[in-house]
Amino acid sequence: MRRFNWRLFRRKGTKKESMKDEKLLLKNVDDIKNPRDERDIHEVAKEVLPEED
């Protein structure tokens, strides 16, 4: 009977999270590099940074 490999499970989870973050960054890079209009830095920060509870 095989045992569950927790180390591989943990690595897969961290890899999946990092890929998710990279995809979100790649999607938002064009918007960050090429601003459409003049916006206040606070407005941009609200869009880019997550809300804190």
mmCIF file of the N, C-alpha and C atoms, coordinates in Angstrom:
data_MODEL
# 
_entry.id   MODEL 
# 
loop_
_atom_site.group_PDB 
_atom_site.id 
_atom_site.type_symbol 
_atom_site.label_atom_id 
_atom_site.label_alt_id 
_atom_site.label_comp_id 
_atom_site.label_asym_id 
_atom_site.label_entity_id 
_atom_site.label_seq_id 
_atom_site.pdbx_PDB_ins_code 
_atom_site.Cartn_x 
_atom_site.Cartn_y 
_atom_site.Cartn_z 
_atom_site.occupancy 
_atom_site.B_iso_or_equiv 
_atom_site.pdbx_formal_charge 
_atom_site.auth_seq_id 
_atom_site.auth_comp_id 
_atom_site.auth_asym_id 
_atom_site.auth_atom_id 
_atom_site.pdbx_PDB_model_num 
ATOM 1   N N  . MET A 1 1  ? 0.839  -1.175 0.000   1.00 0.00 ? 1  MET A N  1 
ATOM 2   C CA . MET A 1 1  ? 0.000  0.000  0.000   1.00 0.00 ? 1  MET A CA 1 
ATOM 3   C C  . MET A 1 1  ? 0.890  1.247  0.000   1.00 0.00 ? 1  MET A C  1 
ATOM 4   N N  . ARG A 1 2  ? 0.556  2.195  -0.860  1.00 0.00 ? 2  ARG A N  1 
ATOM 5   C CA . ARG A 1 2  ? 1.378  3.405  -0.975  1.00 0.00 ? 2  ARG A CA 1 
ATOM 6   C C  . ARG A 1 2  ? 0.998  4.413  0.091   1.00 0.00 ? 2  ARG A C  1 
ATOM 7   N N  . ARG A 1 3  ? 1.984  5.177  0.492   1.00 0.00 ? 3  ARG A N  1 
ATOM 8   C CA . ARG A 1 3  ? 1.744  6.245  1.467   1.00 0.00 ? 3  ARG A CA 1 
ATOM 9   C C  . ARG A 1 3  ? 1.607  7.569  0.729   1.00 0.00 ? 3  ARG A C  1 
ATOM 10  N N  . PHE A 1 4  ? 0.849  8.450  1.318   1.00 0.00 ? 4  PHE A N  1 
ATOM 11  C CA . PHE A 1 4  ? 0.651  9.763  0.710   1.00 0.00 ? 4  PHE A CA 1 
ATOM 12  C C  . PHE A 1 4  ? 1.901  10.605 0.922   1.00 0.00 ? 4  PHE A C  1 
ATOM 13  N N  . ASN A 1 5  ? 2.397  11.223 -0.139  1.00 0.00 ? 5  ASN A N  1 
ATOM 14  C CA . ASN A 1 5  ? 3.617  12.020 -0.068  1.00 0.00 ? 5  ASN A CA 1 
ATOM 15  C C  . ASN A 1 5  ? 3.249  13.482 0.197   1.00 0.00 ? 5  ASN A C  1 
ATOM 16  N N  . TRP A 1 6  ? 3.312  13.870 1.454   1.00 0.00 ? 6  TRP A N  1 
ATOM 17  C CA . TRP A 1 6  ? 2.928  15.228 1.847   1.00 0.00 ? 6  TRP A CA 1 
ATOM 18  C C  . TRP A 1 6  ? 3.885  16.266 1.294   1.00 0.00 ? 6  TRP A C  1 
ATOM 19  N N  . ARG A 1 7  ? 5.157  15.915 1.146   1.00 0.00 ? 7  ARG A N  1 
ATOM 20  C CA . ARG A 1 7  ? 6.141  16.868 0.635   1.00 0.00 ? 7  ARG A CA 1 
ATOM 21  C C  . ARG A 1 7  ? 5.794  17.284 -0.796  1.00 0.00 ? 7  ARG A C  1 
ATOM 22  N N  . LEU A 1 8  ? 5.466  16.315 -1.642  1.00 0.00 ? 8  LEU A N  1 
ATOM 23  C CA . LEU A 1 8  ? 5.087  16.636 -3.023  1.00 0.00 ? 8  LEU A CA 1 
ATOM 24  C C  . LEU A 1 8  ? 3.781  17.418 -3.066  1.00 0.00 ? 8  LEU A C  1 
ATOM 25  N N  . PHE A 1 9  ? 2.853  17.077 -2.176  1.00 0.00 ? 9  PHE A N  1 
ATOM 26  C CA . PHE A 1 9  ? 1.579  17.788 -2.099  1.00 0.00 ? 9  PHE A CA 1 
ATOM 27  C C  . PHE A 1 9  ? 1.807  19.253 -1.749  1.00 0.00 ? 9  PHE A C  1 
ATOM 28  N N  . ARG A 1 10 ? 2.687  19.508 -0.777  1.00 0.00 ? 10 ARG A N  1 
ATOM 29  C CA . ARG A 1 10 ? 3.003  20.875 -0.360  1.00 0.00 ? 10 ARG A CA 1 
ATOM 30  C C  . ARG A 1 10 ? 3.695  21.636 -1.482  1.00 0.00 ? 10 ARG A C  1 
ATOM 31  N N  . ARG A 1 11 ? 4.652  20.982 -2.151  1.00 0.00 ? 11 ARG A N  1 
ATOM 32  C CA . ARG A 1 11 ? 5.372  21.633 -3.256  1.00 0.00 ? 11 ARG A CA 1 
ATOM 33  C C  . ARG A 1 11 ? 4.427  21.989 -4.394  1.00 0.00 ? 11 ARG A C  1 
ATOM 34  N N  . LYS A 1 12 ? 3.504  21.082 -4.696  1.00 0.00 ? 12 LYS A N  1 
ATOM 35  C CA . LYS A 1 12 ? 2.550  21.343 -5.771  1.00 0.00 ? 12 LYS A CA 1 
ATOM 36  C C  . LYS A 1 12 ? 1.691  22.559 -5.432  1.00 0.00 ? 12 LYS A C  1 
ATOM 37  N N  . GLY A 1 13 ? 1.282  22.686 -4.173  1.00 0.00 ? 13 GLY A N  1 
ATOM 38  C CA . GLY A 1 13 ? 0.472  23.824 -3.751  1.00 0.00 ? 13 GLY A CA 1 
ATOM 39  C C  . GLY A 1 13 ? 1.223  25.133 -3.872  1.00 0.00 ? 13 GLY A C  1 
ATOM 40  N N  . THR A 1 14 ? 2.484  25.163 -3.438  1.00 0.00 ? 14 THR A N  1 
ATOM 41  C CA . THR A 1 14 ? 3.256  26.404 -3.524  1.00 0.00 ? 14 THR A CA 1 
ATOM 42  C C  . THR A 1 14 ? 3.543  26.757 -4.981  1.00 0.00 ? 14 THR A C  1 
ATOM 43  N N  . LYS A 1 15 ? 3.798  25.732 -5.798  1.00 0.00 ? 15 LYS A N  1 
ATOM 44  C CA . LYS A 1 15 ? 4.053  25.969 -7.222  1.00 0.00 ? 15 LYS A CA 1 
ATOM 45  C C  . LYS A 1 15 ? 2.804  26.539 -7.897  1.00 0.00 ? 15 LYS A C  1 
ATOM 46  N N  . LYS A 1 16 ? 1.646  25.992 -7.535  1.00 0.00 ? 16 LYS A N  1 
ATOM 47  C CA . LYS A 1 16 ? 0.384  26.448 -8.104  1.00 0.00 ? 16 LYS A CA 1 
ATOM 48  C C  . LYS A 1 16 ? 0.115  27.901 -7.715  1.00 0.00 ? 16 LYS A C  1 
ATOM 49  N N  . GLU A 1 17 ? 0.380  28.258 -6.457  1.00 0.00 ? 17 GLU A N  1 
ATOM 50  C CA . GLU A 1 17 ? 0.185  29.635 -5.995  1.00 0.00 ? 17 GLU A CA 1 
ATOM 51  C C  . GLU A 1 17 ? 1.105  30.596 -6.737  1.00 0.00 ? 17 GLU A C  1 
ATOM 52  N N  . SER A 1 18 ? 2.381  30.205 -6.914  1.00 0.00 ? 18 SER A N  1 
ATOM 53  C CA . SER A 1 18 ? 3.318  31.095 -7.596  1.00 0.00 ? 18 SER A CA 1 
ATOM 54  C C  . SER A 1 18 ? 2.925  31.281 -9.064  1.00 0.00 ? 18 SER A C  1 
ATOM 55  N N  . MET A 1 19 ? 2.455  30.217 -9.712  1.00 0.00 ? 19 MET A N  1 
ATOM 56  C CA . MET A 1 19 ? 2.018  30.333 -11.104 1.00 0.00 ? 19 MET A CA 1 
ATOM 57  C C  . MET A 1 19 ? 0.798  31.246 -11.209 1.00 0.00 ? 19 MET A C  1 
ATOM 58  N N  . LYS A 1 20 ? -0.090 31.155 -10.234 1.00 0.00 ? 20 LYS A N  1 
ATOM 59  C CA . LYS A 1 20 ? -1.287 31.995 -10.224 1.00 0.00 ? 20 LYS A CA 1 
ATOM 60  C C  . LYS A 1 20 ? -0.892 33.466 -10.107 1.00 0.00 ? 20 LYS A C  1 
ATOM 61  N N  . ASP A 1 21 ? 0.070  33.755 -9.204  1.00 0.00 ? 21 ASP A N  1 
ATOM 62  C CA . ASP A 1 21 ? 0.537  35.127 -9.032  1.00 0.00 ? 21 ASP A CA 1 
ATOM 63  C C  . ASP A 1 21 ? 1.224  35.643 -10.292 1.00 0.00 ? 21 ASP A C  1 
ATOM 64  N N  . GLU A 1 22 ? 2.045  34.789 -10.918 1.00 0.00 ? 22 GLU A N  1 
ATOM 65  C CA . GLU A 1 22 ? 2.746  35.200 -12.134 1.00 0.00 ? 22 GLU A CA 1 
ATOM 66  C C  . GLU A 1 22 ? 1.766  35.513 -13.263 1.00 0.00 ? 22 GLU A C  1 
ATOM 67  N N  . LYS A 1 23 ? 0.723  34.699 -13.393 1.00 0.00 ? 23 LYS A N  1 
ATOM 68  C CA . LYS A 1 23 ? -0.268 34.945 -14.444 1.00 0.00 ? 23 LYS A CA 1 
ATOM 69  C C  . LYS A 1 23 ? -0.991 36.263 -14.209 1.00 0.00 ? 23 LYS A C  1 
ATOM 70  N N  . LEU A 1 24 ? -1.334 36.561 -12.949 1.00 0.00 ? 24 LEU A N  1 
ATOM 71  C CA . LEU A 1 24 ? -1.998 37.824 -12.643 1.00 0.00 ? 24 LEU A CA 1 
ATOM 72  C C  . LEU A 1 24 ? -1.086 39.008 -12.936 1.00 0.00 ? 24 LEU A C  1 
ATOM 73  N N  . LEU A 1 25 ? 0.204  38.869 -12.602 1.00 0.00 ? 25 LEU A N  1 
ATOM 74  C CA . LEU A 1 25 ? 1.147  39.950 -12.878 1.00 0.00 ? 25 LEU A CA 1 
ATOM 75  C C  . LEU A 1 25 ? 1.296  40.179 -14.376 1.00 0.00 ? 25 LEU A C  1 
ATOM 76  N N  . LEU A 1 26 ? 1.429  39.097 -15.140 1.00 0.00 ? 26 LEU A N  1 
ATOM 77  C CA . LEU A 1 26 ? 1.569  39.244 -16.588 1.00 0.00 ? 26 LEU A CA 1 
ATOM 78  C C  . LEU A 1 26 ? 0.343  39.907 -17.193 1.00 0.00 ? 26 LEU A C  1 
ATOM 79  N N  . LYS A 1 27 ? -0.823 39.611 -16.649 1.00 0.00 ? 27 LYS A N  1 
ATOM 80  C CA . LYS A 1 27 ? -2.048 40.208 -17.158 1.00 0.00 ? 27 LYS A CA 1 
ATOM 81  C C  . LYS A 1 27 ? -2.075 41.709 -16.875 1.00 0.00 ? 27 LYS A C  1 
ATOM 82  N N  . ASN A 1 28 ? -1.529 42.130 -15.737 1.00 0.00 ? 28 ASN A N  1 
ATOM 83  C CA . ASN A 1 28 ? -1.593 43.526 -15.332 1.00 0.00 ? 28 ASN A CA 1 
ATOM 84  C C  . ASN A 1 28 ? -0.379 44.354 -15.751 1.00 0.00 ? 28 ASN A C  1 
ATOM 85  N N  . VAL A 1 29 ? 0.660  43.721 -16.306 1.00 0.00 ? 29 VAL A N  1 
ATOM 86  C CA . VAL A 1 29 ? 1.881  44.444 -16.655 1.00 0.00 ? 29 VAL A CA 1 
ATOM 87  C C  . VAL A 1 29 ? 1.612  45.512 -17.710 1.00 0.00 ? 29 VAL A C  1 
ATOM 88  N N  . ASP A 1 30 ? 0.837  45.188 -18.724 1.00 0.00 ? 30 ASP A N  1 
ATOM 89  C CA . ASP A 1 30 ? 0.562  46.161 -19.786 1.00 0.00 ? 30 ASP A CA 1 
ATOM 90  C C  . ASP A 1 30 ? -0.184 47.373 -19.242 1.00 0.00 ? 30 ASP A C  1 
ATOM 91  N N  . ASP A 1 31 ? -1.126 47.146 -18.343 1.00 0.00 ? 31 ASP A N  1 
ATOM 92  C CA . ASP A 1 31 ? -1.864 48.265 -17.756 1.00 0.00 ? 31 ASP A CA 1 
ATOM 93  C C  . ASP A 1 31 ? -0.950 49.144 -16.909 1.00 0.00 ? 31 ASP A C  1 
ATOM 94  N N  . ILE A 1 32 ? -0.004 48.530 -16.224 1.00 0.00 ? 32 ILE A N  1 
ATOM 95  C CA . ILE A 1 32 ? 0.906  49.298 -15.371 1.00 0.00 ? 32 ILE A CA 1 
ATOM 96  C C  . ILE A 1 32 ? 1.906  50.079 -16.225 1.00 0.00 ? 32 ILE A C  1 
ATOM 97  N N  . LYS A 1 33 ? 2.427  49.451 -17.294 1.00 0.00 ? 33 LYS A N  1 
ATOM 98  C CA . LYS A 1 33 ? 3.413  50.115 -18.143 1.00 0.00 ? 33 LYS A CA 1 
ATOM 99  C C  . LYS A 1 33 ? 2.808  51.250 -18.960 1.00 0.00 ? 33 LYS A C  1 
ATOM 100 N N  . ASN A 1 34 ? 1.616  51.032 -19.488 1.00 0.00 ? 34 ASN A N  1 
ATOM 101 C CA . ASN A 1 34 ? 0.982  52.011 -20.360 1.00 0.00 ? 34 ASN A CA 1 
ATOM 102 C C  . ASN A 1 34 ? -0.276 52.574 -19.702 1.00 0.00 ? 34 ASN A C  1 
ATOM 103 N N  . PRO A 1 35 ? -0.124 53.614 -18.909 1.00 0.00 ? 35 PRO A N  1 
ATOM 104 C CA . PRO A 1 35 ? -1.324 54.182 -18.283 1.00 0.00 ? 35 PRO A CA 1 
ATOM 105 C C  . PRO A 1 35 ? -2.231 54.812 -19.336 1.00 0.00 ? 35 PRO A C  1 
ATOM 106 N N  . ARG A 1 36 ? -3.520 54.579 -19.204 1.00 0.00 ? 36 ARG A N  1 
ATOM 107 C CA . ARG A 1 36 ? -4.480 55.093 -20.187 1.00 0.00 ? 36 ARG A CA 1 
ATOM 108 C C  . ARG A 1 36 ? -4.714 56.580 -20.010 1.00 0.00 ? 36 ARG A C  1 
ATOM 109 N N  . ASP A 1 37 ? -4.724 57.025 -18.787 1.00 0.00 ? 37 ASP A N  1 
ATOM 110 C CA . ASP A 1 37 ? -4.978 58.443 -18.523 1.00 0.00 ? 37 ASP A CA 1 
ATOM 111 C C  . ASP A 1 37 ? -4.240 58.841 -17.246 1.00 0.00 ? 37 ASP A C  1 
ATOM 112 N N  . GLU A 1 38 ? -4.218 60.113 -16.986 1.00 0.00 ? 38 GLU A N  1 
ATOM 113 C CA . GLU A 1 38 ? -3.554 60.604 -15.783 1.00 0.00 ? 38 GLU A CA 1 
ATOM 114 C C  . GLU A 1 38 ? -4.401 60.250 -14.565 1.00 0.00 ? 38 GLU A C  1 
ATOM 115 N N  . ARG A 1 39 ? -3.824 59.442 -13.690 1.00 0.00 ? 39 ARG A N  1 
ATOM 116 C CA . ARG A 1 39 ? -4.531 59.051 -12.477 1.00 0.00 ? 39 ARG A CA 1 
ATOM 117 C C  . ARG A 1 39 ? -3.653 59.359 -11.277 1.00 0.00 ? 39 ARG A C  1 
ATOM 118 N N  . ASP A 1 40 ? -4.286 59.559 -10.163 1.00 0.00 ? 40 ASP A N  1 
ATOM 119 C CA . ASP A 1 40 ? -3.578 59.799 -8.918  1.00 0.00 ? 40 ASP A CA 1 
ATOM 120 C C  . ASP A 1 40 ? -2.922 58.493 -8.469  1.00 0.00 ? 40 ASP A C  1 
ATOM 121 N N  . ILE A 1 41 ? -1.782 58.588 -7.810  1.00 0.00 ? 41 ILE A N  1 
ATOM 122 C CA . ILE A 1 41 ? -1.066 57.391 -7.374  1.00 0.00 ? 41 ILE A CA 1 
ATOM 123 C C  . ILE A 1 41 ? -1.889 56.587 -6.369  1.00 0.00 ? 41 ILE A C  1 
ATOM 124 N N  . HIS A 1 42 ? -2.740 57.251 -5.614  1.00 0.00 ? 42 HIS A N  1 
ATOM 125 C CA . HIS A 1 42 ? -3.577 56.550 -4.642  1.00 0.00 ? 42 HIS A CA 1 
ATOM 126 C C  . HIS A 1 42 ? -4.622 55.677 -5.347  1.00 0.00 ? 42 HIS A C  1 
ATOM 127 N N  . GLU A 1 43 ? -5.134 56.132 -6.464  1.00 0.00 ? 43 GLU A N  1 
ATOM 128 C CA . GLU A 1 43 ? -6.100 55.344 -7.228  1.00 0.00 ? 43 GLU A CA 1 
ATOM 129 C C  . GLU A 1 43 ? -5.439 54.092 -7.803  1.00 0.00 ? 43 GLU A C  1 
ATOM 130 N N  . VAL A 1 44 ? -4.223 54.250 -8.301  1.00 0.00 ? 44 VAL A N  1 
ATOM 131 C CA . VAL A 1 44 ? -3.490 53.109 -8.854  1.00 0.00 ? 44 VAL A CA 1 
ATOM 132 C C  . VAL A 1 44 ? -3.168 52.111 -7.751  1.00 0.00 ? 44 VAL A C  1 
ATOM 133 N N  . ALA A 1 45 ? -2.765 52.600 -6.581  1.00 0.00 ? 45 ALA A N  1 
ATOM 134 C CA . ALA A 1 45 ? -2.425 51.722 -5.466  1.00 0.00 ? 45 ALA A CA 1 
ATOM 135 C C  . ALA A 1 45 ? -3.644 50.930 -5.004  1.00 0.00 ? 45 ALA A C  1 
ATOM 136 N N  . LYS A 1 46 ? -4.813 51.542 -5.008  1.00 0.00 ? 46 LYS A N  1 
ATOM 137 C CA . LYS A 1 46 ? -6.031 50.833 -4.605  1.00 0.00 ? 46 LYS A CA 1 
ATOM 138 C C  . LYS A 1 46 ? -6.333 49.685 -5.558  1.00 0.00 ? 46 LYS A C  1 
ATOM 139 N N  . GLU A 1 47 ? -6.041 49.864 -6.842  1.00 0.00 ? 47 GLU A N  1 
ATOM 140 C CA . GLU A 1 47 ? -6.289 48.809 -7.824  1.00 0.00 ? 47 GLU A CA 1 
ATOM 141 C C  . GLU A 1 47 ? -5.272 47.679 -7.713  1.00 0.00 ? 47 GLU A C  1 
ATOM 142 N N  . VAL A 1 48 ? -3.998 48.042 -7.519  1.00 0.00 ? 48 VAL A N  1 
ATOM 143 C CA . VAL A 1 48 ? -2.935 47.042 -7.557  1.00 0.00 ? 48 VAL A CA 1 
ATOM 144 C C  . VAL A 1 48 ? -2.808 46.285 -6.242  1.00 0.00 ? 48 VAL A C  1 
ATOM 145 N N  . LEU A 1 49 ? -2.855 46.989 -5.120  1.00 0.00 ? 49 LEU A N  1 
ATOM 146 C CA . LEU A 1 49 ? -2.645 46.357 -3.822  1.00 0.00 ? 49 LEU A CA 1 
ATOM 147 C C  . LEU A 1 49 ? -3.940 45.751 -3.294  1.00 0.00 ? 49 LEU A C  1 
ATOM 148 N N  . PRO A 1 50 ? -3.824 44.607 -2.621  1.00 0.00 ? 50 PRO A N  1 
ATOM 149 C CA . PRO A 1 50 ? -5.028 43.992 -2.048  1.00 0.00 ? 50 PRO A CA 1 
ATOM 150 C C  . PRO A 1 50 ? -5.525 44.769 -0.829  1.00 0.00 ? 50 PRO A C  1 
ATOM 151 N N  . GLU A 1 51 ? -6.797 44.623 -0.552  1.00 0.00 ? 51 GLU A N  1 
ATOM 152 C CA . GLU A 1 51 ? -7.385 45.289 0.611   1.00 0.00 ? 51 GLU A CA 1 
ATOM 153 C C  . GLU A 1 51 ? -6.918 44.594 1.883   1.00 0.00 ? 51 GLU A C  1 
ATOM 154 N N  . GLU A 1 52 ? -6.638 45.373 2.913   1.00 0.00 ? 52 GLU A N  1 
ATOM 155 C CA . GLU A 1 52 ? -6.251 44.813 4.207   1.00 0.00 ? 52 GLU A CA 1 
ATOM 156 C C  . GLU A 1 52 ? -7.443 44.841 5.141   1.00 0.00 ? 52 GLU A C  1 
ATOM 157 N N  . ASP A 1 53 ? -7.589 43.762 5.906   1.00 0.00 ? 53 ASP A N  1 
ATOM 158 C CA . ASP A 1 53 ? -8.698 43.701 6.863   1.00 0.00 ? 53 ASP A CA 1 
ATOM 159 C C  . ASP A 1 53 ? -8.273 44.203 8.219   1.00 0.00 ? 53 ASP A C  1 
# 
